[in-house]
Amino acid sequence: MAIKVSPQSFESMRKVMNGFWIVVPAYLLISLVMPFLLVLAALLLVAHTLELPIAFLRLRGKNLPPLEVVSKTLLYGFTWWLPKSLETTRAR
């Protein structure tokens, strides 16, 4: 089952995802003065690790190297693999 995405909705989602990445440097700076945020970072790492099977399933048609899928999913999570998977769907 393919998800149909219009170019406008795809670009809107891409802008929202890019906005999430701005939060990461700010979070790192705040965690220096609030160590409990490191626990939250560990939870995010676990969540991103659990996303790996989904990322591999959604990106299997892209023929990406497994190391790229793993590293970028651990760093960015669904904000990387979801738009990438929709590019595959949109190109059909």
Phi, psi and chi 1 to 4 in degrees:
 res  aa     phi    psi   chi1   chi2   chi3   chi4
   1 MET       -  120.0 -179.3  176.3  169.3      -
   2 ALA   -97.5  144.1      -      -      -      -
   3 ILE   -89.8  127.4  -61.1  171.6      -      -
   4 LYS   -90.1  125.0  -63.2 -169.1 -173.5 -124.1
   5 VAL  -125.8  127.6  178.4      -      -      -
   6 SER   -79.9  155.5   70.4      -      -      -
   7 PRO   -57.9  -34.4  -24.8   32.7      -      -
   8 GLN   -68.4  -44.3  -65.8   84.3   10.8      -
   9 SER   -69.2  -34.5   64.0      -      -      -
  10 PHE   -63.6  -47.0  180.0   78.4      -      -
  11 GLU   -65.8  -37.0  -70.8  -55.8  -42.5      -
  12 SER   -62.7  -45.5  -61.7      -      -      -
  13 MET   -64.3  -38.1 -173.8  174.2   63.3      -
  14 ARG   -60.8  -40.6 -174.1   77.8  124.3  168.1
  15 LYS   -66.1  -40.4  -71.1  176.6 -175.9  174.8
  16 VAL   -63.9  -43.8  169.2      -      -      -
  17 MET   -62.2  -41.4  -62.1  -60.7  179.8      -
  18 ASN   -62.9  -32.8  -74.8  -22.0      -      -
  19 GLY   -64.7  -33.3      -      -      -      -
  20 PHE   -63.0  -34.3  -75.7  132.4      -      -
  21 TRP   -68.7  -20.5  -66.4   -9.5      -      -
  22 ILE   -68.7  -27.3  -65.0  169.9      -      -
  23 VAL   -69.9  -29.7  173.5      -      -      -
  24 VAL   -59.8  -52.2  173.4      -      -      -
  25 PRO   -60.5  -38.8  -18.9   27.5      -      -
  26 ALA   -63.5  -41.0      -      -      -      -
  27 TYR   -61.8  -42.5  179.5   82.8      -      -
  28 LEU   -62.9  -40.7  -69.9  173.5      -      -
  29 LEU   -66.1  -42.4  -71.3  173.6      -      -
  30 ILE   -66.6  -35.5  -68.3  171.3      -      -
  31 SER   -66.8  -17.8   69.5      -      -      -
  32 LEU   -66.9  -32.3  -67.1  174.4      -      -
  33 VAL  -100.7  -13.7  -66.4      -      -      -
  34 MET  -127.5   85.1  -61.2  177.2  176.6      -
  35 PRO   -60.6  -22.9  -14.8   21.3      -      -
  36 PHE   -63.3  -19.1   70.4   89.7      -      -
  37 LEU   -70.4  -19.0  -69.3  177.0      -      -
  38 LEU   -65.8  -31.2  -67.5  175.8      -      -
  39 VAL   -65.0  -41.6  172.9      -      -      -
  40 LEU   -62.6  -39.3 -177.5   58.6      -      -
  41 ALA   -62.3  -39.6      -      -      -      -
  42 ALA   -64.1  -40.3      -      -      -      -
  43 LEU   -63.9  -38.5  -68.2  173.8      -      -
  44 LEU   -64.9  -37.9  -73.5  172.5      -      -
  45 LEU   -62.8  -41.5  179.6   62.2      -      -
  46 VAL   -63.4  -43.6  169.5      -      -      -
  47 ALA   -61.9  -42.6      -      -      -      -
  48 HIS   -66.1  -35.6  -72.6  -79.7      -      -
  49 THR   -64.1  -39.6  -57.0      -      -      -
  50 LEU   -68.7  -19.4  -66.1  173.9      -      -
  51 GLU   -78.0  -15.4  -71.6  179.5   42.4      -
  52 LEU   -55.4  -47.7  -75.1  171.2      -      -
  53 PRO   -60.1  -38.5  -20.0   29.0      -      -
  54 ILE   -65.4  -42.8  -59.8  167.8      -      -
  55 ALA   -61.0  -43.9      -      -      -      -
  56 PHE   -63.5  -39.8  -84.1  110.7      -      -
  57 LEU   -65.5  -44.8  -74.7  173.3      -      -
  58 ARG   -72.1  -26.8  -65.6  -68.7  -60.3  -98.5
  59 LEU  -103.7    8.4  -63.3  172.3      -      -
  60 ARG   -62.3  -27.7   67.8  178.5  161.0 -151.1
  61 GLY   -79.9   -9.6      -      -      -      -
  62 LYS   -86.1  -14.7  -66.0  -75.3  -75.0  178.8
  63 ASN    55.8   44.6  -64.9  -36.7      -      -
  64 LEU   -85.0  149.6  -64.3  168.3      -      -
  65 PRO   -63.2  138.3  -13.8   21.7      -      -
  66 PRO   -56.7  -36.0  -23.4   31.3      -      -
  67 LEU   -63.1  -37.3 -176.8   60.1      -      -
  68 GLU   -67.2  -42.9 -179.4 -179.6    2.7      -
  69 VAL   -62.4  -45.8  174.1      -      -      -
  70 VAL   -64.7  -50.6  169.7      -      -      -
  71 SER   -64.7  -44.2   62.1      -      -      -
  72 LYS   -74.0  -30.2  -70.6 -173.3  176.5 -178.8
  73 THR   -69.6  -39.7  -59.8      -      -      -
  74 LEU   -66.5  -34.0  -70.8  177.5      -      -
  75 LEU   -79.2  -46.2  -75.3  173.0      -      -
  76 TYR  -113.4  -16.6  -53.4  116.7      -      -
  77 GLY    65.7 -144.5      -      -      -      -
  78 PHE   -65.1  -17.6   79.0   93.7      -      -
  79 THR   -69.2  -13.8   63.5      -      -      -
  80 TRP  -100.1  -51.7  176.3   76.8      -      -
  81 TRP   -77.6  -26.9   62.5 -101.8      -      -
  82 LEU   -66.9  -52.0 -175.9   61.0      -      -
  83 PRO   -61.7  -35.6  -22.8   32.3      -      -
  84 LYS   -63.3  -40.6 -158.7   64.9  139.0  161.0
  85 SER   -70.4  -33.5   70.2      -      -      -
  86 LEU   -71.6  -28.4  -68.0  175.6      -      -
  87 GLU   -61.6  -38.5  -75.1  175.0    8.7      -
  88 THR   -63.4  -46.3  -58.7      -      -      -
  89 THR   -65.3  -41.7  -56.7      -      -      -
  90 ARG   -68.8  -29.9 -162.8  173.5   82.7  163.1
  91 ALA   -74.1  -16.2      -      -      -      -
  92 ARG   -71.8      -  -70.4 -178.9 -175.6  172.5
